Amino acid sequence: MVDDEQYFLNYLKILFELHNFEVLTSPSVDEALDILEKEKVDFIVTDIQMPDKDGFCLIEETQHNKRTKNIPIVVVSNNDSRDVVNKVMHTGVAGFLRKPILKNHIDKIIELLADKDDESSRIVI
């Protein structure tokens, strides 16, 4: 999970751990990319708006890396303007969720990722 807001990272970490996921967190894109070079992950949850490099940079970097290009990505953001959502979804990510994320959204993410090979299984909440 990648977000510059530590309280949000902690909150999401708890929610995913309740579903028996081991969670790696990062406050920045660069740190997340370092983690992705060392660790195998099943999916990425990232914010879009962050200082320095944003979530679009993370998406682009992972999609152009042979090792990480098939990792599903779910974007979470406070900005749910039509332009941002369209731009996010045109990157090919698995989904977009508007903050705040609720417990039932975690269930939707898990369900979505279970169907990650199905192109039609994309979500915007």
Residue pairs with C-beta under 8 A, 6 or more apart in sequence:
1 9
1 12
1 13
1 16
1 23
1 24
1 25
1 26
1 44
1 45
1 46
2 25
2 26
2 27
2 28
2 29
2 32
2 44
2 45
2 46
2 47
2 50
2 55
2 58
3 9
3 12
3 25
3 27
3 46
3 47
3 50
3 76
4 27
4 28
4 47
4 50
4 51
5 47
6 27
8 47
8 99
9 25
9 27
10 25
11 101
12 23
12 25
12 45
12 76
12 101
13 23
13 25
15 101
15 103
15 106
16 23
16 106
17 23
18 103
18 106
19 106
19 110
24 35
24 39
24 41
26 32
26 35
28 50
28 51
28 52
28 53
29 50
29 52
29 53
29 54
29 55
29 57
29 58
29 61
30 52
30 53
32 44
32 46
32 58
33 58
33 61
33 62
35 41
36 44
36 62
36 65
36 67
36 68
36 71
37 67
41 71
42 71
42 72
42 113
43 71
43 72
43 73
43 74
43 94
43 109
43 113
43 116
44 58
44 62
44 71
44 72
44 73
44 74
45 73
45 74
45 75
45 76
45 109
46 55
46 58
46 59
46 73
46 74
46 75
46 76
47 55
47 75
47 76
47 77
48 54
48 55
48 56
48 75
48 77
48 79
48 84
48 88
49 55
49 77
49 78
49 79
55 75
55 77
56 87
56 88
56 91
58 73
59 73
59 75
59 91
59 93
60 91
61 68
62 68
62 69
62 71
62 73
63 69
63 91
63 92
72 93
72 94
72 112
72 113
72 116
73 91
73 93
73 94
74 93
74 94
74 95
74 96
74 97
74 109
74 112
74 113
74 123
75 88
75 93
75 95
75 96
75 97
76 96
76 97
76 98
76 99
76 101
77 84
77 88
77 96
77 97
77 98
77 99
78 98
78 99
80 96
80 98
85 96
85 124
88 96
89 96
89 122
89 124
93 122
94 112
94 113
94 116
94 121
94 122
94 123
95 109
95 112
95 122
95 123
95 124
95 125
96 123
96 124
96 125
97 105
97 108
97 109
97 123
97 124
97 125
98 125
105 125
108 123
108 125
109 123
112 121
112 122
112 123
115 121
